Amino acid sequence: MHEALLYKENKDKKIDCKLCNRFCNILENETGFCGVRKNIKGKLYSLNYNRLIVQNVDPIEKKPFFHFLPGSLAYSISAMGCNFHCLNCQNWQISQLQRIEKLDNRFPGKLIKAEEVIENAQQNNCLSIAYTYTEPTIFLETALPIMKLAHENKLKNVWVSNGFMSRECLDLILPYLDAINVDLKFFLDKKYKKITGGSLQPILDNLVYLKKNNIFTEITTLLIPGETNVKNQLKDIAEFIVKKLGDDTPWHISKFSPEISFKLLSKKSTSVEELEEAYQIGKDAGLKYVYLGNIATDDRENTYCPECGTLNIERQGYIITRNDENGLCQNCKHSLNIIT
């Protein structure tokens, strides 16, 4: 345990948590919605502090990042908990464990110091630390010292996030954040509330703020049949990306598999036709880089020059063949919006 960041003490030992856009009011001996921040005698404590439940060496494309250090390795870390309860979550065994079992203060995960994470990343030839698998916002107290030390050691920091953190949280991490992939899950607030327990507008506001602060951003949307692809949501997402983030922002559209989801086991899988339709919606909206994920395709994970159509990065699973010239098209030298 460690005293948490971003909270305000109130009278009667109540606490206002300021970590994410839930802004939980937490009574003594209770936790916030995330289940990992607890009010103990009028102080807020991070129960998952330095307890990493995942440490993996991953291709950065797995996050997914296709335009940030393509072909490199990322050292992925995660702690237990989440500020959403996504019914579609595929990592629910670690993100929702605190809701499934009564853990009290006995939290799983290997106790580890920031220096060990950096050393492990360097020993495995990783160029970045990825804060992923669960929502990194809820292990901010663990992540922030690692992020600072990563920059001191010339490693990049990338977050895979639901984008629901508070502005105060964003301001803390921005000096050390190099890239972020935000799950823009729906474009209807009622869908967010129904499936995730969150809300849409704070995420849209944070995406605009990230863009304003020049944080390299990629977007992922899991296409859940009957949930994501209704009422023009895909068109609205694509148009928001173009207008607010830029037409060169990569958009990943991923297949939904009900058998690995938390609570949507009776839903059907996303069809190839549904994915292709979403891909075309993105292209019609003016997006230059639209990718399909969680499905084998001949060319929907490749990067083509939007100017001349030349294939610059070929992806077959996690086998990456780069023919670009330091982020420029090998043929016409047009920028591919790639951080190398």
HUZI-V946270 format. One record per residue. N is the residue number from 1. OMEGA is omega in radians with two decimals (999 if undefined). Layout:
{{N	OMEGA} {N	OMEGA}}
This chain:
{{1	3.13} {2	3.12} {3	-3.05} {4	2.97} {5	2.94} {6	2.99} {7	3.14} {8	3.09} {9	3.07} {10	3.08} {11	-3.10} {12	3.08} {13	3.01} {14	-3.08} {15	2.97} {16	3.10} {17	-3.09} {18	-3.07} {19	-3.11} {20	-3.03} {21	2.94} {22	-3.12} {23	-3.09} {24	2.95} {25	-2.93} {26	3.09} {27	3.13} {28	-3.14} {29	3.08} {30	3.05} {31	3.01} {32	-3.11} {33	-3.08} {34	3.13} {35	-3.06} {36	3.07} {37	-2.96} {38	3.05} {39	3.11} {40	3.13} {41	3.05} {42	3.05} {43	3.14} {44	-3.09} {45	3.04} {46	-3.07} {47	-3.11} {48	-3.06} {49	3.11} {50	3.08} {51	-3.09} {52	-3.11} {53	3.08} {54	2.93} {55	-3.09} {56	2.93} {57	-3.04} {58	2.86} {59	-3.10} {60	3.09} {61	-3.13} {62	-3.00} {63	0.06} {64	2.88} {65	3.13} {66	-3.08} {67	3.10} {68	-3.12} {69	-3.08} {70	-3.14} {71	-3.11} {72	3.08} {73	3.07} {74	3.06} {75	-3.02} {76	3.09} {77	-3.12} {78	3.01} {79	-3.05} {80	3.01} {81	3.08} {82	3.07} {83	2.95} {84	2.94} {85	-3.04} {86	3.12} {87	-3.14} {88	-3.00} {89	3.09} {90	3.08} {91	-3.01} {92	-3.14} {93	3.11} {94	-3.12} {95	-3.04} {96	-3.06} {97	-3.11} {98	3.08} {99	-3.09} {100	-3.10} {101	3.05} {102	-3.02} {103	-3.02} {104	3.12} {105	-3.10} {106	-3.05} {107	3.11} {108	3.12} {109	-3.14} {110	3.07} {111	-3.07} {112	3.13} {113	-3.14} {114	-3.12} {115	3.13} {116	3.11} {117	3.14} {118	3.14} {119	3.12} {120	3.12} {121	-3.13} {122	-3.14} {123	-3.14} {124	3.06} {125	3.10} {126	3.09} {127	-3.07} {128	2.95} {129	3.11} {130	3.13} {131	-2.77} {132	3.13} {133	2.90} {134	-3.10} {135	-3.09} {136	3.10} {137	-3.01} {138	2.93} {139	3.13} {140	-3.09} {141	3.06} {142	-3.02} {143	-2.99} {144	3.09} {145	3.11} {146	3.13} {147	3.13} {148	-3.13} {149	3.10} {150	3.14} {151	3.09} {152	-3.12} {153	3.05} {154	3.00} {155	3.11} {156	3.09} {157	3.10} {158	3.10} {159	2.93} {160	-2.82} {161	3.00} {162	3.05} {163	-3.03} {164	3.13} {165	3.10} {166	3.07} {167	3.11} {168	3.10} {169	3.12} {170	-3.11} {171	3.09} {172	-3.03} {173	-3.04} {174	-3.13} {175	-3.04} {176	-3.09} {177	-3.11} {178	-3.14} {179	3.12} {180	2.95} {181	-3.10} {182	3.04} {183	3.01} {184	-2.86} {185	-3.10} {186	3.01} {187	3.01} {188	-3.10} {189	-3.12} {190	3.07} {191	3.08} {192	-3.12} {193	-3.09} {194	-3.00} {195	-3.02} {196	-3.00} {197	3.14} {198	3.11} {199	-2.96} {200	-2.92} {201	3.12} {202	3.14} {203	3.10} {204	3.11} {205	3.14} {206	3.10} {207	3.09} {208	3.14} {209	3.08} {210	3.11} {211	3.14} {212	-3.11} {213	3.00} {214	3.04} {215	-3.13} {216	-2.97} {217	2.93} {218	-3.06} {219	3.04} {220	3.04} {221	3.04} {222	-3.06} {223	3.11} {224	-3.09} {225	3.13} {226	3.13} {227	-3.09} {228	-3.02} {229	3.08} {230	3.06} {231	3.02} {232	-3.11} {233	-3.13} {234	3.08} {235	3.14} {236	3.09} {237	-3.11} {238	-3.12} {239	3.06} {240	-3.14} {241	-3.13} {242	-3.01} {243	-3.01} {244	-3.08} {245	3.13} {246	-3.07} {247	3.09} {248	3.06} {249	3.12} {250	3.09} {251	3.11} {252	3.10} {253	-2.96} {254	3.07} {255	3.06} {256	3.11} {257	-3.02} {258	-3.04} {259	3.12} {260	-3.11} {261	-3.10} {262	-3.01} {263	-3.09} {264	-3.05} {265	-3.09} {266	3.08} {267	3.07} {268	3.09} {269	3.05} {270	3.13} {271	3.06} {272	-3.13} {273	3.12} {274	3.11} {275	3.14} {276	3.09} {277	3.11} {278	3.10} {279	-3.10} {280	3.08} {281	3.11} {282	3.14} {283	3.13} {284	3.12} {285	3.11} {286	3.12} {287	-3.10} {288	-3.04} {289	3.09} {290	-3.07} {291	3.04} {292	-3.07} {293	3.14} {294	3.14} {295	3.13} {296	3.08} {297	3.13} {298	-2.99} {299	-3.04} {300	3.02} {301	-3.14} {302	3.06} {303	3.12} {304	3.08} {305	3.13} {306	-3.12} {307	-3.06} {308	3.08} {309	-3.11} {310	3.04} {311	-3.11} {312	3.07} {313	3.12} {314	-3.13} {315	3.00} {316	-2.97} {317	3.11} {318	2.99} {319	-3.00} {320	3.07} {321	-3.10} {322	3.05} {323	3.09} {324	3.11} {325	-3.14} {326	3.09} {327	3.08} {328	3.10} {329	-3.13} {330	-3.07} {331	-3.01} {332	3.11} {333	3.07} {334	3.12} {335	3.12} {336	-3.11} {337	-3.13} {338	3.02} {339	-3.07} {340	999}}
